[in-house]
């Protein structure tokens, strides 16, 4: 199956093409998504030697994230899909982050499930977040996505019991990902050892 994916919820505008087992990605930093997203789609399809008629679906991030960016991405996805009679598949931004963490740790982790805290900077010192249990073929959200301040989230992610050598959480936090981690320096000191810098990619 060949799928075109658009990610416009954050500062980077990213376009990807999954062609069977091959993944092609192009991105543009520090630019208005409305000015670059269609050019990126054209560039990606040309590099991959694929036409819109060769796609089976178009995936697009539906948030949370930048309202303007999301609106642009969804509008472009719907326009391309309408022109080519393709289905549009909405993808949660937090779920995509959790899947990326699962994929990157798969070799070292083996078959064990991974518990992921996916975060997005909502600005004004708030964070969008959700908990996930991930395996190779599944990304399951535990509960619902929420919006909260970093200190309250830290209490949930790493209860004080962890710093004393025991766990009072229902599930162990194994990794945290996303732009919400930029607030790590402002968290209580006992949380610091459990904060993991997000990958640059």
VEXRONU-787023 format. One line per 5 residues: for each residue z, x, y of N, C-alpha, C. Coordinates in steps of 0.05 Angstrom, whole numbers, plus 5000, padded with zeros to 4 digits. Layout:
BEGIN
Z X Y Z X Y Z X Y | ...
! end
This chain:
BEGIN
5000 5017 4976 5000 5000 5000 5000 5018 5025 | 4984 5010 5044 4982 5025 5069 4995 5009 5092 | 5015 5020 5104 5031 5005 5125 5032 5022 5150 | 5026 5009 5173 5030 5021 5199 5057 5012 5210 | 5072 5031 5221 5099 5025 5231 5102 5034 5260
5114 5017 5276 5118 5023 5305 5148 5023 5310 | 5157 5044 5324 5186 5046 5332 5187 5052 5362 | 5195 5031 5377 5195 5033 5406 5222 5025 5418 | 5243 5026 5401 5269 5016 5410 5285 5037 5425 | 5277 5062 5424 5292 5084 5437 5274 5100 5456
5284 5123 5464 5270 5139 5484 5243 5150 5473 | 5243 5156 5447 5218 5166 5435 5201 5143 5425 | 5175 5144 5430 5157 5124 5419 5145 5137 5394 | 5149 5124 5371 5140 5136 5345 5122 5116 5331 | 5102 5127 5319 5083 5111 5303 5079 5126 5276
5081 5111 5254 5079 5124 5228 5060 5108 5210 | 5048 5122 5191 5030 5109 5172 5038 5118 5144 | 5045 5099 5128 5051 5105 5100 5027 5097 5083 | 5015 5117 5071 4991 5113 5055 4998 5121 5026 | 5007 5102 5010 5016 5109 4983 5042 5125 4985
5040 5150 4977 5064 5168 4978 5062 5187 5002 | 5042 5185 5018 5038 5204 5041 5046 5190 5067 | 5063 5204 5082 5073 5194 5108 5062 5210 5131 | 5049 5197 5150 5039 5210 5174 5055 5200 5197 | 5063 5217 5216 5079 5209 5239 5069 5223 5264
5067 5208 5286 5063 5219 5312 5083 5207 5331 | 5090 5222 5352 5110 5211 5371 5105 5223 5398 | 5115 5209 5418 5113 5218 5446 5141 5216 5458 | 5150 5238 5470 5177 5238 5483 5174 5234 5513 | 5194 5223 5525 5196 5220 5554 5171 5208 5566
5162 5186 5556 5139 5172 5567 5143 5142 5565 | 5129 5127 5582 5131 5098 5580 5117 5088 5556 | 5131 5073 5539 5119 5065 5514 5093 5048 5518 | 5093 5032 5539 5069 5016 5544 5044 5032 5549 | 5048 5057 5558 5025 5074 5565 5015 5090 5541
5032 5094 5521 5025 5113 5499 5023 5100 5471 | 5035 5077 5467 5037 5068 5439 5009 5062 5427 | 4991 5050 5441 4964 5045 5430 4949 5070 5426 | 4952 5090 5444 4939 5116 5441 4949 5130 5416 | 4976 5128 5411 4987 5140 5387 4977 5127 5362
4974 5100 5362 4963 5086 5339 4935 5096 5333 | 4919 5098 5354 4891 5107 5351 4890 5135 5340 | 4907 5153 5351 4908 5181 5343 4916 5183 5313 | 4936 5168 5306 4947 5169 5279 4926 5159 5258 | 4914 5137 5264 4894 5126 5245 4870 5145 5243
4862 5157 5265 4840 5176 5264 4847 5200 5247 | 4871 5211 5251 4879 5235 5236 4882 5229 5206 | 4890 5205 5200 4894 5197 5172 4868 5187 5159 | 4847 5183 5175 4822 5173 5165 4824 5144 5155 | 4839 5128 5171 4845 5101 5163 4837 5082 5185
4826 5059 5179 4819 5038 5198 4840 5016 5197 | 4841 5000 5218 4860 4977 5217 4853 4959 5194 | 4828 4956 5187 4820 4939 5165 4830 4950 5138 | 4839 4975 5137 4849 4987 5113 4879 4984 5109 | 4892 4971 5129 4921 4967 5127 4928 4942 5111
4952 4942 5099 4961 4918 5086 4983 4903 5102 | 4996 4918 5121 5017 4905 5137 5023 4923 5161 | 5036 4912 5181 5046 4927 5204 5076 4922 5206 | 5091 4943 5206 5120 4941 5209 5128 4949 5237 | 5149 4936 5248 5158 4941 5275 5188 4938 5277
5200 4955 5292 5229 4953 5297 5235 4929 5314 | 5255 4913 5305 5263 4889 5321 5291 4892 5332 | 5301 4917 5333 5326 4922 5347 5350 4925 5328 | 5373 4930 5340 5378 4932 5369 5366 4956 5381 | 5365 4956 5408 5353 4978 5423 5345 4969 5450
5328 4985 5463 5319 4979 5490 5303 4953 5490 | 5311 4934 5507 5297 4908 5508 5267 4912 5515 | 5262 4928 5535 5234 4932 5544 5218 4946 5522 | 5230 4966 5510 5216 4980 5488 5210 4962 5465 | 5230 4946 5457 5226 4928 5434 5204 4907 5440
5204 4897 5465 5184 4877 5472 5156 4889 5471 | 5153 4914 5479 5127 4927 5478 5118 4931 5449 | 5136 4941 5433 5129 4947 5405 5121 4921 5390 | 5137 4900 5394 5131 4875 5380 5105 4863 5389 | 5100 4864 5416 5075 4853 5426 5051 4868 5415
5053 4895 5414 5030 4910 5403 5026 4905 5374 | 5048 4903 5359 5046 4897 5330 5033 4870 5325 | 5042 4850 5341 5030 4823 5338 5001 4823 5345 | 4994 4837 5366 4966 4838 5375 4948 4851 5354 | 4956 4874 5343 4941 4888 5323 4939 4871 5297
4961 4858 5290 4962 4842 5266 4944 4818 5269 | 4944 4805 5292 4927 4782 5296 4897 4789 5294 | 4890 4812 5306 4862 4820 5307 4853 4827 5279 | 4871 4836 5261 4863 4845 5234 4873 4826 5212 | 4885 4804 5220 4895 4784 5200 4915 4797 5181
4934 4812 5192 4954 4826 5177 4982 4814 5181 | 4999 4816 5161 5027 4807 5165 5043 4827 5181 | 5062 4817 5197 5080 4834 5212 5107 4834 5197 | 5118 4857 5192 5144 4860 5178 5165 4870 5198 | 5185 4854 5206 5206 4864 5224 5226 4882 5209
5233 4904 5221 5252 4923 5209 5275 4928 5229 | 5300 4925 5219 5323 4930 5236 5325 4960 5242 | 5330 4967 5267 5333 4995 5275 5355 5009 5260 | 5378 4995 5258 5401 5007 5244 5395 5011 5214 | 5382 4992 5202 5375 4995 5174 5356 5018 5170
5337 5022 5188 5319 5045 5186 5334 5072 5188 | 5354 5073 5206 5370 5097 5208 5385 5103 5182 | 5396 5081 5170 5411 5084 5145 5393 5094 5123 | 5369 5082 5122 5350 5091 5101 5342 5120 5104 | 5338 5129 5129 5332 5157 5134 5354 5175 5124
5379 5168 5129 5402 5184 5119 5402 5185 5089 | 5397 5162 5076 5396 5161 5047 5374 5178 5036 | 5351 5177 5048 5328 5192 5038 5333 5222 5041 | 5344 5231 5064 5348 5259 5068 5370 5271 5051 | 5388 5254 5041 5410 5265 5024 5406 5260 4994
5383 5249 4987 5379 5239 4959 5380 5262 4939 | 5368 5285 4946 5368 5307 4927 5396 5318 4921 | 5412 5322 4942 5439 5333 4939 5458 5312 4928 | 5453 5286 4932 5472 5265 4924 5467 5255 4896 | 5443 5257 4886 5436 5246 4860 5435 5216 4861
5446 5203 4841 5445 5173 4838 5468 5159 4852 | 5487 5174 4863 5510 5161 4875 5502 5146 4900 | 5514 5122 4905 5508 5108 4930 5519 5123 4954 | 5507 5119 4977 5515 5132 5002 5525 5110 5021 | 5548 5114 5032 5559 5096 5052 5553 5107 5080
5538 5092 5096 5528 5102 5121 5537 5084 5144 | 5546 5097 5166 5551 5083 5191 5527 5090 5209 | 5510 5070 5215 5487 5074 5232 5494 5065 5260 | 5488 5081 5280 5496 5076 5308 5472 5079 5327 | 5473 5064 5349 5454 5066 5371 5469 5064 5397
5464 5082 5415 5476 5082 5441 5467 5057 5457 | 5486 5039 5463 5479 5015 5478 5483 5019 5508 | 5490 5043 5516 5496 5050 5544 5521 5036 5554 | 5529 5044 5577 5554 5034 5589 5578 5038 5569 | 5577 5061 5555 5598 5070 5537 5603 5049 5515
5582 5038 5505 5584 5019 5482 5564 5028 5461 | 5569 5019 5436 5552 5027 5413 5545 5002 5397 | 5519 5000 5390 5511 4982 5368 5515 4996 5342 | 5526 4982 5322 5530 4995 5297 5530 4975 5274 | 5527 4986 5250 5529 4971 5225 5535 4990 5202
5549 4979 5182 5555 4995 5158 5535 4988 5136 | 5527 5008 5120 5508 5004 5099 5516 5018 5074 | 5510 5006 5051 5511 5020 5026 5483 5024 5016 | 5476 5049 5012 5448 5056 5007 5445 5070 4980 | 5423 5063 4967 5414 5077 4942 5384 5080 4945
5372 5092 4925 5343 5099 4927 5326 5074 4932 | 5332 5052 4921 5316 5028 4924 5329 5006 4940 | 5351 5011 4954 5365 4990 4967 5380 5000 4992 | 5378 4985 5014 5395 4990 5037 5408 4964 5044 | 5434 4962 5037 5449 4937 5039 5468 4938 5062
5465 4920 5082 5484 4919 5104 5510 4907 5094 | 5532 4919 5101 5559 4909 5094 5570 4895 5119 | 5569 4868 5119 5578 4853 5142 5554 4849 5161 | 5559 4850 5187 5539 4845 5207 5538 4868 5227 | 5516 4870 5242 5515 4891 5262 5532 4881 5286
5544 4901 5300 5563 4894 5321 5559 4912 5346 | 5572 4905 5367 5572 4920 5392 5601 4925 5400 | 5609 4950 5404 5637 4956 5410 5638 4982 5425 | 5662 4989 5434 5666 5015 5448 5672 5036 5427 | 5666 5062 5433 5668 5083 5413 5696 5086 5401
5717 5083 5417 5744 5087 5407 5751 5066 5385 | 5744 5041 5390 5749 5020 5370 5733 5025 5345 | 5709 5034 5348 5692 5040 5324 5704 5063 5309 | 5715 5083 5323 5727 5105 5309 5750 5097 5292 | 5766 5078 5301 5789 5068 5286 5779 5055 5260
5756 5042 5260 5745 5030 5236 5733 5050 5218 | 5718 5069 5230 5704 5089 5214 5722 5109 5200 | 5742 5118 5215 5760 5138 5204 5789 5129 5211 | 5800 5110 5196 5828 5102 5202 5847 5126 5201 | 5869 5124 5216 5887 5147 5219 5896 5158 5192
5896 5142 5171 5904 5151 5145 5888 5175 5135 | 5862 5176 5142 5845 5198 5133 5856 5224 5143 | 5866 5225 5168 5875 5250 5179 5901 5259 5166 | 5915 5241 5152 5940 5249 5139 5936 5254 5109 | 5910 5254 5101 5905 5261 5073 5903 5238 5054
5903 5213 5064 5899 5191 5046 5881 5170 5059 | 5869 5152 5044 5850 5133 5055 5862 5105 5055 | 5860 5092 5078 5867 5064 5079 5843 5047 5086 | 5818 5058 5081 5794 5043 5085 5783 5033 5059 | 5768 5012 5060 5757 5000 5035 5735 5018 5023
5719 5030 5040 5698 5047 5030 5699 5073 5045 | 5694 5096 5031 5694 5122 5045 5670 5125 5063 | 5674 5134 5087 5651 5140 5104 5640 5167 5096 | 5615 5168 5088 5603 5193 5079 5586 5206 5100 | 5573 5190 5116 5556 5201 5138 5553 5181 5160
5549 5191 5184 5544 5174 5207 5519 5184 5221 | 5502 5166 5230 5476 5175 5242 5471 5158 5267 | 5452 5169 5283 5443 5154 5306 5452 5164 5333 | 5441 5153 5354 5446 5162 5381 5474 5155 5391 | 5488 5136 5377 5515 5129 5385 5534 5152 5382
5527 5172 5366 5545 5195 5361 5548 5213 5386 | 5532 5208 5406 5535 5225 5430 5563 5221 5444 | 5577 5200 5436 5604 5195 5447 5626 5209 5432 | 5619 5225 5412 5639 5237 5395 5659 5254 5410 | 5650 5268 5431 5669 5285 5446 5691 5269 5460
5687 5243 5465 5707 5227 5479 5726 5213 5460 | 5723 5217 5433 5740 5204 5414 5766 5218 5410 | 5786 5205 5398 5811 5218 5393 5807 5243 5376 | 5824 5263 5380 5821 5289 5367 5821 5288 5337 | 5836 5269 5325 5837 5268 5296 5811 5258 5284
5794 5246 5300 5768 5236 5290 5747 5258 5289 | 5750 5278 5306 5729 5298 5310 5718 5310 5284 | 5735 5318 5264 5724 5330 5240 5705 5312 5224 | 5705 5286 5229 5689 5268 5213 5663 5260 5227 | 5659 5271 5251 5634 5265 5266 5612 5284 5258
5589 5273 5252 5566 5289 5242 5544 5286 5262 | 5533 5309 5271 5511 5308 5290 5486 5296 5277 | 5472 5278 5291 5447 5267 5280 5425 5288 5278 | 5407 5283 5259 5384 5301 5256 5367 5300 5281 | 5354 5322 5287 5337 5322 5311 5311 5307 5307
5303 5302 5282 5278 5288 5277 5282 5258 5277
! end
